[in-house]
Amino acid sequence: MTRTTASRSFTSLLRDAASKLSHPLLPDDYLHLLNPLWSARELRGRVVEVRKETETAATLVIKPGWGWNGSYQAGQYIGIGHQVDGRWHWRSYSLTSTPVQDDGLIAITVKAMPEGFLSGHLVNGLAAGTIVRLAAPQGNFVLPDPPPARTLFLTAGSGITPIMSMLRTLDSRGDLPDVVLVHSAPTESDVLFRHELHELAERHPGLHLHEQLTDAMGMLDLANLEAVCPDWTERQTWACGPPAMLDAAEVLWTSRGLADALHLERFSVDLEGAGGEGGTVTFSRSGKTAVVDGATTLLLAGEAAGVVMPFGCRMGICQSCVLPLKAGSVRDLRSGTEHVAGERVQTCISAAAGDCVFDV
Amino acid sequence: MAISDIKAYAHLTPADVEALGKELDALRREIEESRGEKDAAYIRRVIKLQRGLEYAGRATLFASLFPPAWIAGTAMLSLSKIIENMEIGHNVIHGQWDWMNDPEIHSSTWEWDNAATSESWKHSHNVVHHTWTNIVGKDRDVGYGLLRVTRDYKWKPKNLAQPAVYTLLALLFEYGIAFHDVDVSAVKKGRKTKERAKEQLRDMRRKIGKQMTKDYLLWPALTGPAFLGTLSANFTANVVRNVWSNAVIFCGHFPDGAEKFTLAEYETETPAEWYLRQMLGSANFNGGKLLTFMSGNLNHQIEHHIFPDLPSNRYAEIAVRVREICDRYEIPYTTGHFLVQYGQTIRTMLKLSLPDSMLKATSDDAPETASEKKWELRAEREKVAA
């Protein structure tokens, strides 16, 4: 037995013993009252710095508490919960810090969206010292190790955030091979991490930067991608940005038979998709029903009917809203996939496809 | 024989009752929309206070060989257990704080410091009692299957033992409610499978085992030479909590004027009439801030029964509005001093241990129950007297 496992099993023995004394609660339920970070039951973090990046974006540097095992991959996102008016709201953001730098801190960069409720609060309403909730890092939008010999990063707006973590990671490892970054933003002052990107490009001859300043230059036309990255068909590509851009990329790469070389990260949910055909949704435990169309999410339908619906991110990422479908069928508005009775479905991004029943 | 026609009993037209229901719906929405940071801060503060009090009490008991420390430790632990069960546990399990979307203060995850599991409590209390409130034969909280608290139930010789049975129930209340949901009679009547009852018994035993290990073995052992002092202190705190929570709960539906209902009333009931049944079937008691807090706001039993899942810290302001509504509709609003309300409960229980032949009033017009015939009977009596 190695020393680490010995000390870990001693810790867990101690935890077990302490739990018997604190039954039915956990020791964490008492300890986090002394220090909010002393709880492994619910992952928490303290915001140690709020750094303004642009007029509408800020980086939150967070010190995670107990229960954070410190491992994540560049490109992954975390869930962050913040209490506004007494209510916890959850969203997911890409980590912009690098896992290579082991200082016990993580960072996310948030852009305040005009229609975004929580993003505005995170950018403008958060002071250093604020305690937030965290959900473990996840996501498959990551670089392999070692990275491909030739890479294209295709980003727009806050889509640069997961890429920033990747660039910082490659930079920290001192291994930044041939990378082209094609990034779109309205003006220079809207480009996140602009100073750092240029500084990186100066230090690494392999990093080529193309800034598409759309106010002056217009939108990037993917049909002319050759103009900014002539060998894009020979590169592994990671793309992150608005749905329209990602859809266009998907079409282009697929038409060239290169779908395998394209890696996508979708931030926002485009609910304009397929759409079920609607129906009567019955919430059996609360005895309530709602007649809805095929575009209204089950979560909204339930809330409008006065049912206490579990919810989290409201954009299909965190799984907090998942409920078992007892009868009938629903459609995932993003993918168009139909789910049938017996499956657990995400109510925030699904709509009724005919009559259905939920046990809530 | 209890109330079968709630409108006739309350002298209200169907339109009156519907209007009443609309007013209460509006009140509910108003409170729901105004929930916010102040309320969230309240429950967090209460949780902090309770856990602090608990550990201060347990720490003090390390000196439990020294009598003043025993008294102080026992007092703190008793208060903490009362607050944990009543202002926190009962209300969190009702979902009063679910709106916060906080996984640590949520009805789906909360487990309380009580012999009953939260899951069984949710069923026996939130579902059975709050849906079927005071319906004779349906709401199992009317006497808990042990006591005759209304003459709507037939007298049986075993009722003679009521004073002793009640004393035991009060002392062991947490075990009483733990066993309550197992509902052995339902198995006998074929409404529940034997397997399900066995499963429930197993869960109950497991929880009780953990609770007893904590209070009667581990904490006493931790205090070393003070083992017996700590053991007796923990036992006392559990009993104090049992007796107090029993008293508060019995004041909710058994004082004079808290009416009982028949199944016939329920069968045709509209949502507005459900509200009315909750109002007529529940009783409050007056109390200052401390008594209110220590009863988990259940001195606002009427308001709690109208809106079981609105945050308890808002019941006091809701009560002002409900009372005004009751005055306007001329609906009785049962309340009184705590000792008077509890005194009536005890008196009824003692009185009803006797057979009906020794009772004067009938179940159409008795202190603890009445029916819509009450008014007719009273008018006739007045005529005879005149």
Interface residues (C-beta under 8 A of the other chain):
Chain A: K20 L21 S22 H23 P24 L25 D29 Y30 L33 R41 E42 Q83 D85 G86 R87 W88 H89 W90 V308 P310 F311 G312
Chain B: R35 G36 E37 K38 D39 A40 A41 I47 K48 R51 G52 Y55 G95 D98 W99 M100 N101 D102 P103 E104 S108 E111 W112 D113 K207 K210 Q211 T213 K214 L218 W219 L222 D309
